Amino acid sequence: MSTLHTNEFNALKLLMTEDIYILDQKAEHPENSIKTEKPTEPDKAVQAERTMLPEIPAALPVPEPAEIKKAKEFTYLGENNKYFLILIDDTKNREISSLHKETLLKIMSAKGLELRDLAILNLDQFPDTTISEIKEFFSCSKLVLFGINPQRIALPGISSNKVENHANVKLFSTFSIDEMISDVTKKKEFWAIMKEF
């Protein structure tokens, strides 16, 4: 940073507000070597400028921090790389049964998707979850509900086996995986929509 130099009289009066003492190095008598000079009174324009400046308070009050609502956390299968969320309701398993997982991954591989592209959430482990909490956490653009009533996650009533949109999320509510394993007709009905989803 360079040193600032000025000879401007008004600038010096504003910057140098202390008394200035000039030491005379050539004085013959040490007791006379210090001279005091009183600074001249600032002219009226500078004084008027100073009175126009607002006073700065010593310390500004710090507002109390508001209570911050923490986002709901979820544990799920997959890596959610394609923001494709699958909701299941498995009361017997923490995540998903091996048979359901195998069936689901076969369906998704037929669409060209792998487990790393998906997020599979067992809604049974997270009661009282809403669509807004799900959307906030997963940032999903597609959501499939397997055997789950849409109203359970605070969605408006949507038709079964029909693609709908809600808050920029493409929704598909369909049969449970068990229903499709045991009923080929339901599986075909599901696949007719899923292959285009």
C-alpha atoms as a printed R data frame, in Angstrom:
    type eleno elety resid chain resno       x       y       z
1   ATOM     1    CA   MET     A     1   0.000   0.000   0.000
2   ATOM     2    CA   SER     A     2   1.431   3.391  -0.954
3   ATOM     3    CA   THR     A     3   1.780   6.302   1.497
4   ATOM     4    CA   LEU     A     4  -0.658   9.148   1.012
5   ATOM     5    CA   HIS     A     5   0.802  12.651   0.739
6   ATOM     6    CA   THR     A     6  -1.123  15.930   0.734
7   ATOM     7    CA   ASN     A     7  -0.428  19.602   1.153
8   ATOM     8    CA   GLU     A     8  -4.110  20.559   0.881
9   ATOM     9    CA   PHE     A     9  -4.875  22.830   3.827
10  ATOM    10    CA   ASN     A    10  -8.510  21.700   4.362
11  ATOM    11    CA   ALA     A    11  -7.576  18.001   4.125
12  ATOM    12    CA   LEU     A    12  -4.830  18.446   6.703
13  ATOM    13    CA   LYS     A    13  -7.233  20.222   9.082
14  ATOM    14    CA   LEU     A    14  -9.691  17.332   8.849
15  ATOM    15    CA   LEU     A    15  -7.074  14.610   9.246
16  ATOM    16    CA   MET     A    16  -4.918  16.223  11.908
17  ATOM    17    CA   THR     A    17  -7.122  17.150  14.834
18  ATOM    18    CA   GLU     A    18  -4.445  16.996  17.572
19  ATOM    19    CA   ASP     A    19  -2.130  19.785  18.730
20  ATOM    20    CA   ILE     A    20   1.116  19.854  16.756
21  ATOM    21    CA   TYR     A    21   4.494  20.530  18.342
22  ATOM    22    CA   ILE     A    22   7.493  21.514  16.236
23  ATOM    23    CA   LEU     A    23  10.939  20.646  17.630
24  ATOM    24    CA   ASP     A    24  13.676  23.094  16.726
25  ATOM    25    CA   GLN     A    25  16.901  21.108  16.347
26  ATOM    26    CA   LYS     A    26  19.128  24.243  15.884
27  ATOM    27    CA   ALA     A    27  18.183  26.030  19.075
28  ATOM    28    CA   GLU     A    28  21.151  27.102  21.180
29  ATOM    29    CA   HIS     A    29  19.314  26.699  24.456
30  ATOM    30    CA   PRO     A    30  17.602  23.383  25.156
31  ATOM    31    CA   GLU     A    31  14.884  25.071  27.223
32  ATOM    32    CA   ASN     A    32  13.859  27.133  24.181
33  ATOM    33    CA   SER     A    33  14.004  24.237  21.691
34  ATOM    34    CA   ILE     A    34  10.309  23.327  21.954
35  ATOM    35    CA   LYS     A    35   7.794  25.688  20.418
36  ATOM    36    CA   THR     A    36   4.100  25.167  20.669
37  ATOM    37    CA   GLU     A    37   1.758  26.298  17.992
38  ATOM    38    CA   LYS     A    38  -1.948  26.306  18.438
39  ATOM    39    CA   PRO     A    39  -3.805  25.029  15.416
40  ATOM    40    CA   THR     A    40  -5.829  27.645  13.663
41  ATOM    41    CA   GLU     A    41  -9.589  27.478  13.975
42  ATOM    42    CA   PRO     A    42 -11.157  25.500  11.112
43  ATOM    43    CA   ASP     A    43 -12.860  27.708   8.621
44  ATOM    44    CA   LYS     A    44 -16.664  27.870   8.639
45  ATOM    45    CA   ALA     A    45 -17.146  25.530   5.625
46  ATOM    46    CA   VAL     A    46 -15.195  22.691   7.287
47  ATOM    47    CA   GLN     A    47 -17.000  23.242  10.580
48  ATOM    48    CA   ALA     A    48 -20.361  23.130   8.805
49  ATOM    49    CA   GLU     A    49 -19.349  19.848   7.100
50  ATOM    50    CA   ARG     A    50 -18.462  18.279  10.431
51  ATOM    51    CA   THR     A    51 -21.814  19.171  11.973
52  ATOM    52    CA   MET     A    52 -23.680  17.615   9.028
53  ATOM    53    CA   LEU     A    53 -22.087  14.186   9.522
54  ATOM    54    CA   PRO     A    54 -24.262  11.783  11.558
55  ATOM    55    CA   GLU     A    55 -22.949  10.525  14.844
56  ATOM    56    CA   ILE     A    56 -21.945   6.870  14.801
57  ATOM    57    CA   PRO     A    57 -23.226   4.940  17.811
58  ATOM    58    CA   ALA     A    58 -20.591   3.193  19.902
59  ATOM    59    CA   ALA     A    59 -22.175  -0.231  19.452
60  ATOM    60    CA   LEU     A    60 -25.170  -1.338  17.450
61  ATOM    61    CA   PRO     A    61 -27.605  -3.644  19.233
62  ATOM    62    CA   VAL     A    62 -27.351  -7.248  18.048
63  ATOM    63    CA   PRO     A    63 -30.738  -8.855  17.422
64  ATOM    64    CA   GLU     A    64 -31.428 -12.145  19.159
65  ATOM    65    CA   PRO     A    65 -31.052 -15.095  16.770
66  ATOM    66    CA   ALA     A    66 -34.429 -16.452  15.686
67  ATOM    67    CA   GLU     A    67 -35.183 -20.091  16.173
68  ATOM    68    CA   ILE     A    68 -33.988 -21.935  13.080
69  ATOM    69    CA   LYS     A    69 -36.105 -24.880  12.011
70  ATOM    70    CA   LYS     A    70 -33.839 -27.783  11.154
71  ATOM    71    CA   ALA     A    71 -34.671 -29.705   7.982
72  ATOM    72    CA   LYS     A    72 -35.853 -33.279   8.473
73  ATOM    73    CA   GLU     A    73 -33.165 -35.913   7.855
74  ATOM    74    CA   PHE     A    74 -33.857 -39.210   6.063
75  ATOM    75    CA   THR     A    75 -31.968 -42.477   5.661
76  ATOM    76    CA   TYR     A    76 -32.522 -44.141   2.296
77  ATOM    77    CA   LEU     A    77 -31.090 -46.537  -0.275
78  ATOM    78    CA   GLY     A    78 -29.334 -45.277  -3.377
79  ATOM    79    CA   GLU     A    79 -27.445 -42.099  -4.165
80  ATOM    80    CA   ASN     A    80 -30.243 -39.948  -5.655
81  ATOM    81    CA   ASN     A    81 -28.068 -38.945  -8.648
82  ATOM    82    CA   LYS     A    82 -31.077 -38.452 -10.951
83  ATOM    83    CA   TYR     A    83 -33.412 -36.996  -8.286
84  ATOM    84    CA   PHE     A    84 -35.793 -39.930  -8.782
85  ATOM    85    CA   LEU     A    85 -37.453 -40.816  -5.467
86  ATOM    86    CA   ILE     A    86 -39.321 -44.040  -4.754
87  ATOM    87    CA   LEU     A    87 -41.529 -44.286  -1.669
88  ATOM    88    CA   ILE     A    88 -42.410 -47.682  -0.244
89  ATOM    89    CA   ASP     A    89 -44.205 -48.741   2.935
90  ATOM    90    CA   ASP     A    90 -42.479 -51.758   4.459
91  ATOM    91    CA   THR     A    91 -43.565 -52.413   8.047
92  ATOM    92    CA   LYS     A    92 -41.392 -55.539   8.419
93  ATOM    93    CA   ASN     A    93 -38.021 -54.198   7.225
94  ATOM    94    CA   ARG     A    94 -36.032 -51.118   8.084
95  ATOM    95    CA   GLU     A    95 -35.271 -50.305   4.442
96  ATOM    96    CA   ILE     A    96 -36.725 -52.798   1.940
97  ATOM    97    CA   SER     A    97 -37.022 -56.582   1.701
98  ATOM    98    CA   SER     A    98 -34.554 -58.325  -0.611
99  ATOM    99    CA   LEU     A    99 -37.386 -59.595  -2.872
100 ATOM   100    CA   HIS     A   100 -38.887 -56.095  -3.228
101 ATOM   101    CA   LYS     A   101 -35.471 -54.584  -3.839
102 ATOM   102    CA   GLU     A   102 -34.665 -57.141  -6.540
103 ATOM   103    CA   THR     A   103 -38.070 -56.584  -8.228
104 ATOM   104    CA   LEU     A   104 -37.733 -52.828  -8.063
105 ATOM   105    CA   LEU     A   105 -34.187 -52.804  -9.462
106 ATOM   106    CA   LYS     A   106 -35.273 -55.053 -12.380
107 ATOM   107    CA   ILE     A   107 -38.028 -52.552 -13.212
108 ATOM   108    CA   MET     A   108 -35.632 -49.605 -12.989
109 ATOM   109    CA   SER     A   109 -32.896 -51.304 -15.034
110 ATOM   110    CA   ALA     A   110 -35.472 -51.754 -17.823
111 ATOM   111    CA   LYS     A   111 -35.716 -47.936 -17.760
112 ATOM   112    CA   GLY     A   112 -31.901 -47.636 -17.843
113 ATOM   113    CA   LEU     A   113 -31.640 -46.643 -14.184
114 ATOM   114    CA   GLU     A   114 -29.437 -48.119 -11.454
115 ATOM   115    CA   LEU     A   115 -29.610 -47.935  -7.667
116 ATOM   116    CA   ARG     A   116 -27.157 -45.007  -7.667
117 ATOM   117    CA   ASP     A   117 -29.624 -42.981  -9.799
118 ATOM   118    CA   LEU     A   118 -32.473 -43.500  -7.311
119 ATOM   119    CA   ALA     A   119 -33.422 -42.799  -3.727
120 ATOM   120    CA   ILE     A   120 -35.609 -45.486  -2.113
121 ATOM   121    CA   LEU     A   121 -37.278 -44.346   1.104
122 ATOM   122    CA   ASN     A   122 -39.267 -46.578   3.456
123 ATOM   123    CA   LEU     A   123 -41.994 -44.199   4.633
124 ATOM   124    CA   ASP     A   124 -42.865 -46.543   7.522
125 ATOM   125    CA   GLN     A   125 -39.649 -45.376   9.253
126 ATOM   126    CA   PHE     A   126 -40.633 -41.690   8.925
127 ATOM   127    CA   PRO     A   127 -44.250 -41.179  10.026
128 ATOM   128    CA   ASP     A   128 -45.845 -37.735   9.686
129 ATOM   129    CA   THR     A   129 -43.618 -36.808   6.757
130 ATOM   130    CA   THR     A   130 -44.931 -34.229   4.293
131 ATOM   131    CA   ILE     A   131 -44.261 -33.685   0.601
132 ATOM   132    CA   SER     A   132 -42.554 -30.361   1.400
133 ATOM   133    CA   GLU     A   133 -40.063 -32.084   3.763
134 ATOM   134    CA   ILE     A   134 -39.425 -34.767   1.137
135 ATOM   135    CA   LYS     A   135 -38.920 -32.208  -1.613
136 ATOM   136    CA   GLU     A   136 -36.626 -30.069   0.555
137 ATOM   137    CA   PHE     A   137 -34.376 -33.020   1.448
138 ATOM   138    CA   PHE     A   138 -34.308 -34.969  -1.829
139 ATOM   139    CA   SER     A   139 -34.845 -32.144  -4.382
140 ATOM   140    CA   CYS     A   140 -36.687 -34.784  -6.386
141 ATOM   141    CA   SER     A   141 -38.086 -34.088  -9.827
142 ATOM   142    CA   LYS     A   142 -39.830 -37.504 -10.028
143 ATOM   143    CA   LEU     A   143 -41.650 -39.322  -7.262
144 ATOM   144    CA   VAL     A   144 -43.237 -42.797  -7.367
145 ATOM   145    CA   LEU     A   145 -45.487 -43.946  -4.520
146 ATOM   146    CA   PHE     A   146 -45.783 -47.750  -4.307
147 ATOM   147    CA   GLY     A   147 -49.010 -48.610  -2.451
148 ATOM   148    CA   ILE     A   148 -49.053 -45.341  -0.487
149 ATOM   149    CA   ASN     A   149 -52.050 -43.038  -0.256
150 ATOM   150    CA   PRO     A   150 -50.832 -39.615  -1.505
151 ATOM   151    CA   GLN     A   151 -52.718 -37.857   1.307
152 ATOM   152    CA   ARG     A   152 -50.406 -39.578   3.798
153 ATOM   153    CA   ILE     A   153 -47.632 -37.157   2.765
154 ATOM   154    CA   ALA     A   154 -50.009 -34.169   2.535
155 ATOM   155    CA   LEU     A   155 -50.489 -34.415  -1.222
156 ATOM   156    CA   PRO     A   156 -53.851 -33.585  -2.738
157 ATOM   157    CA   GLY     A   157 -55.789 -36.623  -3.920
158 ATOM   158    CA   ILE     A   158 -54.223 -37.855  -7.160
159 ATOM   159    CA   SER     A   159 -55.441 -40.621  -9.427
160 ATOM   160    CA   SER     A   160 -53.901 -44.051  -9.176
161 ATOM   161    CA   ASN     A   161 -51.753 -45.143 -12.136
162 ATOM   162    CA   LYS     A   162 -51.788 -41.711 -13.712
163 ATOM   163    CA   VAL     A   163 -48.896 -39.206 -13.961
164 ATOM   164    CA   GLU     A   164 -49.588 -35.839 -12.339
165 ATOM   165    CA   ASN     A   165 -47.570 -32.768 -11.330
166 ATOM   166    CA   HIS     A   166 -47.396 -31.060  -7.964
167 ATOM   167    CA   ALA     A   167 -44.983 -28.219  -7.063
168 ATOM   168    CA   ASN     A   168 -42.673 -29.040 -10.007
169 ATOM   169    CA   VAL     A   169 -42.533 -32.734  -9.075
170 ATOM   170    CA   LYS     A   170 -43.748 -35.383 -11.512
171 ATOM   171    CA   LEU     A   171 -45.860 -37.834  -9.443
172 ATOM   172    CA   PHE     A   172 -46.905 -41.408 -10.081
173 ATOM   173    CA   SER     A   173 -49.033 -43.218  -7.486
174 ATOM   174    CA   THR     A   174 -49.341 -46.948  -8.179
175 ATOM   175    CA   PHE     A   175 -49.873 -50.404  -6.670
176 ATOM   176    CA   SER     A   176 -47.665 -51.842  -3.964
177 ATOM   177    CA   ILE     A   177 -44.774 -54.048  -5.057
178 ATOM   178    CA   ASP     A   178 -46.505 -57.085  -3.456
179 ATOM   179    CA   GLU     A   179 -49.639 -56.470  -5.562
180 ATOM   180    CA   MET     A   180 -47.560 -56.391  -8.757
181 ATOM   181    CA   ILE     A   181 -45.620 -59.538  -7.847
182 ATOM   182    CA   SER     A   182 -48.857 -61.477  -7.331
183 ATOM   183    CA   ASP     A   183 -50.924 -59.928 -10.163
184 ATOM   184    CA   VAL     A   184 -49.504 -59.809 -13.718
185 ATOM   185    CA   THR     A   185 -52.332 -57.535 -14.932
186 ATOM   186    CA   LYS     A   186 -51.426 -54.873 -12.351
187 ATOM   187    CA   LYS     A   187 -47.753 -55.247 -13.273
188 ATOM   188    CA   LYS     A   188 -48.572 -54.630 -16.967
189 ATOM   189    CA   GLU     A   189 -50.770 -51.651 -16.108
190 ATOM   190    CA   PHE     A   190 -47.972 -50.197 -13.985
191 ATOM   191    CA   TRP     A   191 -45.292 -50.800 -16.636
192 ATOM   192    CA   ALA     A   192 -47.346 -49.145 -19.407
193 ATOM   193    CA   ILE     A   193 -47.035 -45.870 -17.484
194 ATOM   194    CA   MET     A   194 -43.637 -46.384 -15.847
195 ATOM   195    CA   LYS     A   195 -41.762 -46.935 -19.129
196 ATOM   196    CA   GLU     A   196 -42.730 -43.368 -20.202
197 ATOM   197    CA   PHE     A   197 -42.315 -41.810 -16.730
